Amino acid sequence: MKKAYLLAFSDSLGTREEVKNCVKNFPGITWRYDMSNAFYIISEENANQISTRIQNYFGKNGRFIVTEISDLNKQGWLTKDSWFLINNKKLPEK
């Protein structure tokens, strides 16, 4: 089952472009961003599996967290497209 995750990372992990290059190569993952140090990820993998992929890509450098965005307990000020992705587990049609 697809779940929504938040990946938040420090500058010591990499630039947004470097993290984007990492995430976009994950098979079966949908993603987007609208904040400088965070990505929204949709995946059937769990947080540990996603985290392991990031560690394998960057090594032990930098800090990051991958946490599930619960369907029952979430709030924030995001774009409509980001909320659509989180709530529907897919990108909105353009």
Buried (B, 14 or more C-beta within 10 A) or exposed (E): EEBBBBBBBEEEBBEBEBBBEBBEEBEEBBBBBEBEBBBBBBBEBEBEEBBEBBEEBBEEEBEBEBEBBEEEEBEEEBEEBBBBBBEEBEEEEE
